[in-house]
Amino acid sequence: MSEQGHKPELRDARTIRAYLDELALTKSPVQITLGHADPAPFETTLENIAATTLSVTTTPPLELGQTVHLSFLLDNRWFTTFMKVEATGVFSLPTCVSPGERRAHPRASFNRNETDEVFAVERISGTIPGGRTVLGKVQDLGMEGIRIVLDEVAALSGPDRPLRRGDTFTFISVSNLPHTPTICCSGTVAHVTPGPLETLTAGIHLAGIGPGDLRNIERILTRRVPATFGQAFPGRKLKTDVADRPGAPTATKVKAKAPEVVERPPEPPPPEPPKIDRKHLTPVMRLRKLGRKILFLSSDPQTPALAGALREDGFKHTFVAGTPAEAEALARQHRFDLVLVDLKVGGYWGQGLVAALRGRGLLVTAPVILVAEFRNELARDAAQALGALHIHERRQGYDELAPILNGIMLVEHTAGQP
């Protein structure tokens, strides 16, 4: 490491191993780069920690014997180290770790996310809270107490008073701790000190913790690394290699894995719309379809697809209107043989729009089909008001509508058919 120009903060093998065990246990992301200036680090997670090697879940293609740069975030600080490529996805165990930048924003030193929350109420009379409430984020946690970053101190009753040493809170809730249910207890303020970015931190001695909550706190502290890297967590347990335990089997080397490179899978091509079979249509029927004019009153985003299916099936003169003005303009230009109308058209009720057009002498003789999402009571009332011949559910697609259209618009094809 000294040859690379870095002064390592730690060379203790047991503490470094505890760090790596923590990263593997919590599946925290680590970054692998070919150097400090690598613009595109490869992010992966640690999978297995052996006596002299470690493996990762995924890895970029690397040459054997190559030295790579490993970075990870733990206890609110970036750490960096170097590893040697032993095989595909297998690296040598680091021998020293260098410190990186410390994050300016306070974070829970035992969790990478910031979802944990502390809520405290000063006193409770029966079921009525009183006094002050405190809201904050966890910064440190121990068996005796907790240190939080204060977000809010509000008065429920009485004058506003700042938080001081010795203030007692009847109810304290610590939620969203890692792999732990909410901890409920009481506590007393031990100190209030200024923190970074003009924030305040408060230490609270916890009291009245149940045995189940105590075991949960012990589990959290056991999963953490030794106190040589943080501000708190005294007396935490160290993780040791399985091979160091009495009677353990002889450790074996980690086998090389096939390279597994993360790549974005190609997007599947969009499905082709189904082709409508028109072989059964006679020339007279095709000509009759071509001569029919259909007006579609709709502002639904799925309407262009349904109108396209109409044109594909031979109804070439299909027009779409999404506003009352467009509907009136088209109705004055053409004599339509059929009107398809949505339940709602551009914020207007479809039956009201058709009634207004008929009041102006437009679309008086054109039959109507109502298009709705569901055949419910509202759709049936609208169809009755319109005098609609049919209610078409949009989710059924055009294949269900085609026989209805043929029955309405091609009923005269039998006369003179060759």
C-alpha positions, 0 to 999 in steps of 0.5 A: 500500500505504501508503494501506492502513496497511501497511508493506511488507517488500519492494518489489523487483520481481524478488524479488516475481516470484521468489516468484510463480514459486515459488508457480506452480511448486509449485502452492502454495495461495493465498487471495483475500479481499476484505479482512482480515476476510473470513471465507471466503477463496477458495483457488486456485493461480497459473497463469501469470505475465506481464509485468504480470499473473498468472492463477489456476486458479479465481476467485470472481466479482469486479468489474473494477477491484476490489482484492482481498487475496492471502495465501500461505505461503512460507518458514515465514511468511504474506505478504500483498499487494494485487492489482487485478482486470483480467479474469475470473481475471486480476489485476495483478502486486503491487508490494509484499509485507507480512510476516505471522505466522511459524509457531511450529513449525519447518518445512522452508523449502523445502517446505510439508509435513513429511514430509522426514526425516534419519536418521544413524548414527554408525558402521557396522562391516561391516553392524552399526550402532553408536554413536548414531543421530540423527533429525530434520526438515530446516530449511535446506539448502545446497550445503555442509550442512544444518540440522535440528531434532532429534527423537531422539538414541539410543545403539545401543552405549555410554553415552548422550552428547549431540550435540556439535560435531565428532561425525562420522556415517558414514551420513546419509540425507535422504529425502522432499525435494521431487521428489528421491530419498533423498540418502545421504552422511556428515557432521560436526556443525558446531553444536548450538543451541537452537531454538523451543519448547525444541527443538534444531537442529544444523548438519551439514557434508555430505561424500561426496555423489555428483554425482547428489545434488549436481545434485538439491540444486542443483535444489531451491535453484534453485526457491527464492526469493532469500535476502532472505526466509529464513535460508539458501539463499545464491546461489540463481538468480533467475527472470526474465521470458521477455520479458527474455531476448535474442531473446525474442518480444514478450510478449502480454497474458493473455486473460480466461477465462470465470469458473470458480467451484468448487462442490460437484456435487450428489449423484446420487439413490440408484438405485431397487431393481429391481422384480420382475416377478410377472405370470407368477404365477397367483392360486393361486401368489400365495396360496401365496407369501403363506401361506409363512413364511420364517426368515432367520438372519443378522446381515449388514448386507445382510440387510435388503435381501434380506429386503425383496426377499423380501417384495416378491416376495410372501413377506410372512411373512419374519422375520429373527433375528440372535442365537440367542435371537431365532432360538429365540423365532421358531421357537417362535412359528411353523412355518416352511416355509423357513430361510435361514441365513448361514455366520456368525450373530452370531459363531456358525456357522450350521450349529451354530445350526440343529443346536442348534435342531433338538436342541430339536425346532425347525425339524426339517422346514423345508428349508434354504438356505445364504447365503454370500459365495462357493461355496468348500470351507467353504461346501460343508462347511457345506451338507452338515452342514446338509443344505441344498438350495442354496447362494446367493452373496450377491453374485448378488442376489435375482434368482438366488435367486427361481427356487430359492424358487419351485421349493422352495415352489411345487412343489405349485401345479400341482394345482388350478390354474385 
